[in-house]
Amino acid sequence: MEFKGDINQTVKEIKQSFRQMMDGAVAKSMRDKGVDYKLNWGATLPRLREMADEIGKNYDLAIALWKENVRECKILATMIMPADVMLPEVTDIWMEQITTQELAEQAAFNLFQYLPFAPEKAYKWMASDKELYQLCGFHVLSRIFMDKREPNERGINEFVDQALTALQGNSLPVRKAAMAAVQRFAELGLVYERIAKSAIKQINLDFL
């Protein structure tokens, strides 16, 4: 896929290409579940991934796509943004503008986990009182733990405290993300497994 001309023209061409990917059933299902985008073509994630692979990493295009209140534009932006050049301030702006669970998860998996400052942001988001921030925080930490990056003592204490709070909270998506992060934490080694099991036992939950 080749896009010629300026960024605005490229964004226009990309948006036009979404029409060919339109899936009304997917879009309707999302609307029924309360997923609210100004425009949602219902394009599947594998199709968007193919498109992202063809485009390649492109900072300016990612910034331009993110500004569009279109589901596919925002998800594609998370896929093509080069993590090594994204600034913390830009990350904060994107995080503030995330309004759906799907976008929070896509941003965490496609982009945020790869940021050089990912752990710092994840710990901050995990401790937020905003549900989507917490969701992103726990998803990013899950990936960091999967990458066998071990937290320091302070990080361990912060993670355990926030995970226990989340596991007793009202948000099912956050509870699921927190439990997944606890399981990845336990996989870091025997000491971590013991810490996780002991913590989970405190709130009378079963450790899977």
N, C-alpha and C positions, 0 to 999 in steps of 0.2 A: 504494500500500500504506500503510494507516494503522494505526499501533499506538497503542493507548490504554492508560492505566494506568501503573504504575511500570515501572522498567527491568527488574526481574526477570520481570514478566509479559510484557513485550515480548520478552525473550530467549526465554521459553518459547514464545511465538507464532511467533517466527522459526524456532526449532528444529522446531516442528511442521510448518512450511511446507516444510522440507527433505525431509520424507517424500514430498511430491508430486514432488520433483525427483530422487528416488532412481534411480540407475543402477547396478544390481548388477554389470554387466560392467566398468564403470569402476572401481568399488570393488575388485572382485576383482583386476583387472589391477594396481592399485596395491599391494595386499597381496602379490601374487606378486613384485613388484619390490622388496619390503621396505619400502614406505612404510607407516609404522606410526602410526595415530591410534587413540585409544580408540574413537572412532566416526567412520565415514566413509560418507556417503550416496552418494558418487560423483557429486555434482552438478557439472555442467560450469561452467567459468569464465565463459562468456558469460551463463549463467543467473544466476550470482552477481553479475555486473556489472550486469545488469538490476535485480536486487534492490537493489543498492547505490545505483543511480541513483534508484530510487523512495524509498529511505529518506533519502538526502542525508547530508551530513557531520554526525556526531554523536559528540562526544568521549565522553560518559558511556556511551553504548551500545557504542561501540568497545571501551572498557575492559572492560565487562561481557562482551561476546562473546569477547574474547581469553582470558578466564579459563576458558572452557569448553574441555575437551579434545576438541573436535569439529572435524574438518577444515574444514567449511564455515563454522563460527563464526569460526575464526581468520582464514581468507582474507577473509571479509566484513569483519572488524574492520580489516584493512589497507586495505580499500577505502573505509571510511566515516570513518576517523580523520582529522580536519583537521590537516594537517601543520604549519600555522602556530602551533598551540597545544600540540603534543606536546613535552614537556620532554626534555632529554638523558637524565635519569635514567630516565624511563619507556621511552625508546628502548633503553637498556641492558638493562632488565628484559625487554623483548620479545625482544631479540636473544638473551639467555641462554636463553629458553624456546623458541626455534626448533629443531625437532628433525628436520625433513625438508628435502630439497633444494627440493621444490615450494614449501614455505612461505617458505624463504629467498628464492627468486626472486620470489614474489608480493609479499613485504614490500618488497623492493628496488624493484620496478617500480611498485607501487601507492602506496607511501608514503615509504620512506626517501630516494628520490632528490629528493623535494620538501621535505625538512626544511631549515630555514634553516641548520642546522649540518651538512648532508649531507657536504660535503668532509672536514671534520674527522673525522667518524665513519668515512667510507669509507677514509681513509688508515690509521686505527687498526685497523680490521677486516682490511684487506688484509695487514697485518703480523702478524696473529694466527697462532697455531699450530693454530687450530681451522678445520677445512675449511669449515663453513657460514658462519663469520665471513668467511673469505677470499672465498667465493662472493658474499656480499652486498657486500663491499667493492669487488670488481671490477665487479659489475653496476651499482652506484651510480656508480662512476667512469665507466663507459661512457656512462651517461645524462648525466653532468655534461659530459663531453667532447662529446657530441652536441649539447648546449645551447651549444656554443662558449665554454664557460668555461675559460679557459687557466690552468694551474697556474703557480706561481712557480718559481724555479730549484730551491729545495729540494724543492718538490712534484714537479718533473720527475725529480730524482735518486731520490727515494724511490719514485716510481711505477715507474721503469725497473728499479731494483734488485729490488723485490718481484715485479714481473711476470716477470723472468727467473728468479727463484727458483721461482715458481709454475709456469712453463712447463717446468721440469725436475723438477717434483714428481710424485707418484704418483697424484694425484686427477684423473681425466679431466674432471669437471665444472668444477673450478677451472682446469685448463689451458685449457679452452674459454672460460671467462669472462675469463681473463687475456688470451688472444689477441684476443678481441672488444674488450676495453678498449684493447689496444695499437693495434688497427686504428682505433678511434675517436680515439685520441690522435694518430695519424698524419694524420688528416683535419683536424686543427686548423690545419695550414699546412705549408709546405715545410720549415721548420726542424724541426718536430715529426716530419715524415715521415722526414727524414734521421736523426734521433736514434733513431727506432723501428727503421729498417732496419739501422742500425749495431749496435744492441743485439741484435736477433734474429740477426744474422750471427755474433755472438760465441758463440752456443750452437748454431750450425749448423742453424738452422731456416729454412724458406722463409717470406718475408713475402708474404702473399696480397694 
